């Protein structure tokens, strides 16, 4: 039974007292009572909820921005699109970024995507760069094995 009274006492002491201030004759009717909220309630309503609200709003704005970016640039990595849709989306991208992209971008991208239909990994891209460099420098002929250069034996 004593435990019950102790817990009530703790709760009572943690809650703030309602303080009343005597009104002076020239003051209008106003409520000068101090709220009976605990510190955790004040933290929740004055700090936590506003932060969560701002977070929700900002995440919504960012989601909208990323949706626009995905709509504009998503066709660059989406292999399931038909050629007609790829051309349409590429032309829309050219219209959006007319100062940065030339009119022939749609055709060039379609040609590029047909040349490399499967996804390339980083090592594949490095190998393509090496192949391009060695070919442009004349380090090996078209009939030689490009791996021989990597192995250290250049075939001319």
N, C-alpha and C positions, 0 to 999 in steps of 0.2 A: 504494500500500500504506500509506503514511503517513496518508492521509486516513481510512482505516478505523480506525486506532488513535486518531486524534484524536476521531472521533465516539463511540467507545466510552468514551473518557476523559470527555467532556462528560456523557454519560448517567450514568456512574458518580458523577461529582461532584454531579450534580443530585439523585440519590437520597440519602436520609438513611441514615446508618449505623445499624445495629442496636446499641443501647447496652445493656449488661448491667450490673446493679447487684448487688453482692455482698449476699446476704441475711444479716441479723442473726439470731441464734439464736431470738429470740422472735417472728419473723415467720412467718406461715404460708406455704404454697406459693402464690405468686402470680406472675403474669407481669408483670414491670416492664420488659419490652422496649419500646422505642420503635418504632412502626411504620415500615416502610420506604416509606411512601407519599410521593409527591412533593407539592409544594404544590398543583399543579393537581388531583391526585387528591383531596386533602383538601378543596379548594374544591368540587369536583364533588359529593363525598359528604356534606359537612357543610353546604354552603350552597345549591348549585344544585338538587340533587334535592329537598330539603325545600321550597324555594320553588315548584318545579314541582308537587309534590304538593299543597301548599296552594292553588295556583292552580287545579288541576284540581277539587279539592273545592269551592272557592268558585264556580267557573263552573258546576258541576253544580247547586249550590243555587240560583244565580240563574236557571238555565235552568228549574228546577222552578217557581220563583216566577213567572217570565214565562209559563210554560205555564198556570198557574192564572189569571193575569190575562187571557191570550188566550182561555181557555175562557169566562171570565165576560163579557168585554166585546167579544169578536170579532164577535159578531152585529151590533154597531152599524155596522160598515163592510163586512160581507160581504153583497154584493148578490145572491149566488147562492142564499141560503137561501129556503126556502118561507115563506109567511106563518105556517103552523102552527109551524114551528121557531123563527121569530122571536118569536112570542108565548110559546112555551115557555121560550126562553132569557131573554126579558125578565121573565117571572114568576119564574124562578129568581134573576135579579138582584135583583128586589124582595124575595124571601125572604132573600137574603144581606144586603142593605142595607135592612132593613125600617125602620130609624130615619130613613133619608135619602130613600127613595123611597116614593111613594104607590102604592096598589094599581092606580090607573088608568094607571100608567106604560106598561104593555105596550100598551094600546089607543092611548095618545097617541103612542107611538113608531111604531106601525104606521101611524097616520094621517099622521104627519110623513114617514115614509119613502115613503109613497105620493104625497105632495104633491111631493116632490123626489126622483124616482127616479134621476136621474143624479148623478154626483159634481159637486160645486160646487168651483170654485177660489177662491182668496183674493179676486180681483177680483169674482167673482160674489157672494161673501158680503158684501163691502163695498157692492156695488150693492143687495143686498137690504136691508141696514141703512139705506142712504140712502132707499130706497123706503119703508120702514116709517116712518122719521122724518118724511119729507115728507108722507106720507099722514096720519100722526097729527097733524101740525101744521097740516094743511089748506093746504099750500103749492101743491098742484095737485089737480085733480079726477080722478076715476076715468077720464075720457075723454081727459085731456091726456097728452102725451108726457113721461115722466119724464126722458128725455135732455135735454129743453129746459132743465131746471133745472141740469143739469151744464154745459150750454153757456152758461149765464148769462142765459137768457131764461125767466123764470118765467111759466107760463101758469096763470091762475086760473080 
